[in-house]
Amino acid sequence: MSGSRFNSNKMHTGSAVSLLFDYGIDYGRRRIWLVEDISDTEFEAVAKAVRYFNEDEDQRHKPIEVIICSNGGCVEIMFAFYDLFRCSESPIHTIICGTAASAACLVSMCGHKRYATENSYMMHHSSKAFSDDLSEKEMESRASIIKSMSDRTYKLLAAHSYMTEAWWRKGAQEDGEVWLNAEEMLKLGIIDGIIHNIPAPKMRKPRKPRKRNGKQAAEQKKQRQTVTKACKR
């Protein structure tokens, strides 16, 4: 996806329907749909939405819902999402709907409240990198930063669950991948509850047409008839 998928300026002028379907932003319910890869483009879009909701002084105390269905992405951007959510003045409530895998795993766990729909899954594995045309020194440097990021990730996973760093590390490094369903996530303290319903978007009601009195209706009908006769000539 190229470019930013969300422009905060459009929040004031765009319709609720277009914002929801074009950008994944439901401002009526203070909800964000995070359904792309964990990338810089997606971070920019979500960060703008979070900033917009935080700037609403009357609604700032209300939570921001982030519905997540993502196969993961960039580890560095994962940490950016983590800090964005934890630093938000408005509480962030994450909801896994489908799958939160790889980098999306920690993103879904760092909300102030965490939920999952009943058929959702989570997957965590160790960090991966590609060598491409790196020199030996560059590969050593890359290995060092990957280890540092992995250690940091295990600490954060442990901080947001009942499980230890060693448990997360063993699952990722020895077993390859850690897959958990919603009930297992709840049991391990990864989520706070399982939800069975996501409320429909809260759209603004269209304005009701103003009632016309009899005289106005008669005049408008006469004007239409005049225009119709002129067109037939």
C-alpha positions, 0 to 999 in steps of 0.5 A: 500500500503506497502513501498514508491511508489516513489523513487526519484533516479528512476527519473534519470533512469526510463522511463517516462511511468513507473514513471507515471503508477507505481508511479503517477509521470509525471515529464514531466509536473511536475505533481503528482497524489494523489489518495490514502488515506492521509497517511504517505506512501502517504506523503513520496511519494509526499514529495520526488516528491515535493523535486525533482521538487524543486531541479531543478533550471531551472524549479523551478519557474514552478508550480507543479500540484497535482491532487487529488482524495481521500476520506481522511485519517489521520488528522496529515498527513493532516497537514504535507501535508499542510506545505509541499505544503505551504513551497514549493519554486515551486508554488503548483497547486491543482486540484480536479478530482473526490472527495476531502473528509475529510482530503483531503479537506484541502489538496486540498485547500492549493495550491497556485492555486486551481482548480476542474474539473466540476463534482468534489465534496468536503466533510468536516466533524468534526474530528473523533477518536476511543477509543479502549482500552484507559484509562479514562485519555488517552481518556481525552487527546485524546479529548483535542488534537482532539479539538485542531486539529479541531480548527486549521482546521477550522482556515485554512479552513476559511483562504483559503475560503470566509467563516468564522470559524463559518460557517465551524464549524456549517456545520461539527458539526450541519449538520454532513457533508458539501458537495460542487460541483465545482460551489459551491466551486468556489462561496465560494472561495475554488477554483480559477477556474473550468477546463475542460481538464487535458493535457495528460502526456508529454512523452519524444520522443523516439530517432530516429534510426540512418540512415545507409549508403548503405555499413553498411546495406549490411554488416549487412545483410551479417552478418545476413545471415551468422548467419542464415546459421550457425544455420541451419547446 
